[in-house]
Amino acid sequence: MKFIHLSDLHIGKRVNEFSMLEDQKYILAQILSVVAREQPDGVILAGDLYDKPIPPAEAVQVFDGFLTRLAEQNCPVFAVSGNHDSAERIAFGSSLMSGRGIYLSPVYDGTVRSVILKDAYGEAEIFLLPFIKPAVVRRVLELQEDAGQPETAEVSEIRTYQDAVREAIARIPLDPKKRNVLVAHQFVTGAMRCESEEIVVGGLDQVDAALFDAFDYAALGHVHSPQHVGREAVRYSGTPLKYSFSEAEQEKSVTVVELGRKDGQETELQIRTIPLKPLRDMRKIRGTYLEVTSRSFYQDTNTEDYVQVTLTDEEDIPDGLQKLRVIYPNLMRLEYDNRRTRENRLIDGADVPEQKSELELFAEFYELQNNQEMSPAQEAFVKQLIQEVQERSR
């Protein structure tokens, strides 16, 4: 049984105030081509379908179009809500859409929705666990207490994400004879993060990979870098696009998972990735202003890419951002790497200021701020400026 594992679409996302919708439309069309070529038994979407709980209308249209095209290909979809999604909005219309093979996680109420598929090796059950927090699970337990239902844990014991996920999984009626697949959106201890991810202070959102030991494959979302944690079967597919410059060197992809025969506790498992090519790459550029603006430097590159430029000039370039955008229109970030930026010196008040001239005070301030003295031309300019100010104030 073959699945294509995706996560963290973040439809509607803006990166450094640049809308990514055009890039997302492009990459989703590419994914649809992969689905048509691979003919999987289902597509897994492991959370963060949107970038905001209340997504803009255009983002909803893009995702609706993607699901519609998958339904037209008769490809089942198994999707859960992530921490960026509204669980209630994702769940809306889920019963209706299941008739077209689009299975969405409901709001967590103590049970986990599952879907059973069959192939030559028997049944495979896909469990849809939305992103959960300790407070959500505690609320479920409190409601069950009020209704007089039996409990599997005390409300006071659910303090961490680890506790919450353990309790949610303990309530899943697993049949060890079947191939069991979990779709979830949580942070597993040991996974490598990126700058574009939402960080919980103190690592309170971490859960242990051992919680997923009973599943033949855990299709995870939340971490933006493609990777497995612990065993191969506990895997993050990563984002289909780069959303931060910490991901600049990554190759984005979709994960293809094939589950074969299950013999006792062991299931035949094959995992491979298919690279994705973005409309615009996200990359870093470094050099002096003259170097990065030289035609020989950029003529063989896609200047439409999203770039971060690090200038190594000792002096800041006036209006550098706008000048560079003439060549690199999608320049997202401009940084400097020079003596001034490499040395963080504390700027204290000048000693005995009344004994120093205005020019001396300014020169001292400039050196403290920039870690270098003014050039003769700069000093002459400042001296002339001070004289003009003094004349006007007389």
N, C-alpha and C positions, 0 to 999 in steps of 0.2 A: 504494500500500500504506500503510495507516494503522496507526500505533502510538500507544498512550498510554504516556508516559514518566513513571515515578515513581521516587523514591529515598528513602532515609533515613527509613523508617517508624519505626524505633527503638521497635518494639513492646515494651512493658514498661517504658518510660522513666519515671523520677520526676524532677520539676522542683521544686527547693526542697522536697523531701520529699513533694510531692503526686503521687500516682499518676496517670498520664495514660491508663490503660487504657480508662476509660469514654469519654474524648474520642477515643481511637484507634478504638474500635469504631464510634462515631458517624461519624467521617470515612471509615472504610473502607466503611461502608454507603453513604455518599454517593458514593464513588468507584465502587462497584458499579453505582449508578444511572447514572453517567456512562458506564460501559462498556456498559450495556444500551442506552443512547440512541445512543452513537456507533458501536457495532458495529465496533470496530477489528479488524485482523488479528492483533493481539497486544498484550499488556501487558508493558512492560519495567520490571523492578525492579532499579535500579542500586545495590544494596548497602545495608548497615546495615539489614537486615530486622528484626533485634532490636537491643536496646540493650546486651546483654551476651553474651559468648561462651556462657555457660550461662544461658539465659533462664528465668524462672520458668514453671511449668506453665501458668498462665493466659495468659501471653503466647504460648506455643506453641499453645494452643487457639484464640486469636484469629487467629493467622496461618493455622493449618490451616483454620479456617472461611472465611477470605478466599480462600485458594487453591481450596477446594472449591466455593465459589460461582462463581468464575471458570471452573472446569472444567465446572460445570453449564451455564454460558452458552456452552460450546464455544469459549472464548477462550483461545488459547495464552498461556503466561506464560514470559518469558525473564528469569531472575533470577541475580544473582551475589552472592557473599558480600562484605561490606565489612570495614573494619577493626574494627568492633564485633562482628562475627559470628565464629563458629568455622567455618572453611572445611569441616572434616570433618563437623560436624553439619548444615550446610546441604546438603552433598553426599549425606547419607544418604538412601537410597531414590530417588536421582535416576533411575536406570535404570527403576525401576518406575513412577515418576510421569510419565516421558516418554510412557508409553502413554496418559495422559490429557491430554497437551499441556502439561504442566508441566515446563519445561526448566531445570535447575539447574546452575550451574557446578560441576565437580568440583574437587578439590584440585589446585592447579597442579603439573603434572609435566613441563612443557616443551611441552605442546600446549594448544590452546585449543579447547574444544568449540564447534561451530557447528551451526546449524539452517537449512535452506533452505526458503523459502516461495516460492510462485509466484502471479503475478497476470497481468493482461493485458499488462504491460510486461516480463514475463520473471521471472527469479529474483532474489530478495534473500536474502543470507546474513547471519545474525545470529551474531556471535561473542561468546562469554561469557567475559570475562577477569575472574577474581576479584581482589580486592585483593592485591597482591603487594609484598613487601619485597625489598631487595637480598639478604638472607640466604637467602630462599626460592629465588631464581633461582641463587645461587651453589651451593646444595645440589643443585639439578637438574643443573647443569653438572658438579659433582663426581661424581654418580652416573653420568652419561653417560661421563665419563672412565674410571671404573672398569669400565664395560661395553664400552669401546672404541668408542663411537659417535662420529661426526664432530661437531665443535663449530662454533659460529658466533661464539664469543667466548671469551676467556681468563677463567678464574674470577676472577683477581686484578683484572680490569677492571671487574667489577660492584661498584661501591662506593656508588653513589647510587640513589635511586628512579628518576631519569632513566635511568641505565644499565639498571636492571632492566626498566622498561617498554619501553625501546627494544629490548632483547633479546627480550622476550616477543612484541612486535609483529613483529619480524624473522622469527620462526618461524611466523607465520600465513601460510598459502598463499592469498593474495588473488588473485581473478580480477577484473581491472579491467573486464571486460565486465558483471559483475554489480553490483547495488547492494549495497554492503557496509556493514553496521551493526555498530558496536562497542558493547558494554555493558561499562562499566568503572567502577571506584571508586578514583579517585586525585585528588590535588590538583593542578590545572593552574595554573601561574604566571600571576598577574594576576587570579585570581578573588577576589571579596570574601568574607571570612569573617564568621561570627557568633560570639557568645560561647559558644553551645551546642556548637560543634565541638571536636573533639580536635585540639590544636595540637602540632606537632612542633617542638621548640626549634631555632631557626636556619633554619627553612624547609627542612629536609633532605628533606621529602616532596614537594617541588615537581617537576613535570615540565612540559616545554614542550608547548604546544598543537600545535606542528608535528609531533609524533609521530603525530598522528591525521589527517594530511593525506590519507592514502590511503583514508580511510573517507568514505562519502557522508553518514553521520551518526554522531556519537559521543555515545551516551546515557550521561551521567556522573552519578555520585553522589559524596557526601562533603561537598560544600559545601551549606549549608542555605538559601542565598538563590537563587531562580530567576534564571538569567542565562546568557548565552553568553560564551565566552572566545575572542577573536579573531573567527573567522568564525561565522556563525549556526549552522552545522552541528555545532559543538562546544558542547554545552549541558548545564547542570545544571538539573534540574527543581525542585530545592529540596525541603524537607520539606513534607508535607501539613498539618502543624500547626506553630505557633510553639513553640519550645522554650527561648527566652530572651527577655529584655526588649529585647535589641538588635534583635529581629525584630518589635517591637510595631507598627511602621508598615508592615510588609510585607503584601501580599495574597497568601495562599497559593493554589496552583493545581495543576492537572495540565497537563502539556504534551502537546499532540496534534501528532504529526508525520506528514506525508503525503509519501511518496516517489513521484514520478511517473516519467516516461520518463528513461532515461539515454542521453544523446547524447554519445558520446566520453567525455571526462572530467567532463562536467557532468550533474548529475542534478536534475530538477525537484524542488524542496523547498518545502513549505509548513509553517510552524510557527505554532501559535496556543495560547493558554492558556484554560483553563476555571476560573474562580474557585471556591474551596471555602469554605463557610461553617461555621466550627467550632461545636461545642456551647457552648463558652465561649471568648470572645476573650481575648487577653493584651494588657493595655494599662497605660499609666502615668497616674497621677493626681497632681496637684500643687496645693498650697495650704496655708493654715493649718488647724489642727485644726477650728476652727469652720466654715470654708468647706467642707471635704470631708465634714463630718458634717451639713451643712445639707440638708434634704429637697429643696430646690430644686436642689441641686447633683447629686444622684444619682437623682432620681425618674424621669427619662427614660432611664436607662441600665440595663444588665443588671448588677445588683450581684453576680451569681453568677460574673462574669468573674474570671479570674486577674489580679490587679492588683499593681502596685508603687506605693506611696503615698510621696510625698516631701513632708514637712511643712516649712513655712517658719517655724514658730514659733521664737523665740529660746530658749525653754525647752523641754526635753524633756517630753513628756506622760507622766505616770506610767501604767504599764500600757497604753501607747498601742496596742500591737499587739492586745491582747485587746479593748480598747474599739472599735477600728476593725473588728475581725472581727464585731462585732454587726451592722454594716451590710454589710461586705464579707467574707463568710465564707471566700472563697478568696484573701484577702490573702496574697501570697507574700513580700513584702519591704517593710519600712518603713525609710525613710531620712530624714535631716534635711538641709536646706540653709539654713544660717544663718551668722552670723559665726564661730561655733565651728568648723563643719565646713569653711568656706572658707579658713580660715587654719590652716596646719599649723605650729605654733610648738613649738620644742624646749623641753621641760620640764627645766630645770637645777635643781640643788640650790639652796636658798635661801641668800643671803649672810648670814653670821654669824648662824645660827639662834638662838644663845643670847641674842641681844639683842632678840629679837622674842617677842611673846606668842603663845599658842596660836591666838588669834583672828586675829592678823596673819598667822601662817604659813598658816592655812587659807585666809584671804582671798587670799593671794598664789598659793597652789596652785590655787584655784578660777579665778582670773583667767587663769593660764597655760593651764589646761585648757580653759576655755570662751571665752577671748578677750573677756571682759566681767567687770565687777565684780559682786559680789553685790548684790542689792536690799536695801533696809532690812529688809524682812520676813525675808529669808534670813539676814541678818547677826544679827538678833535671835534667830532660831531656833538658829543655830549657837552663839551666845554662851550661851544657856540650856543647850544640850546640854553644852557644855564645863564649865559650872559644876556640872551634875549629876554628870558623870564625876569631877570633882575632889573633890566632897563624898563620893562613894562610895569614893574611894581613900584618904581620910584615916583 
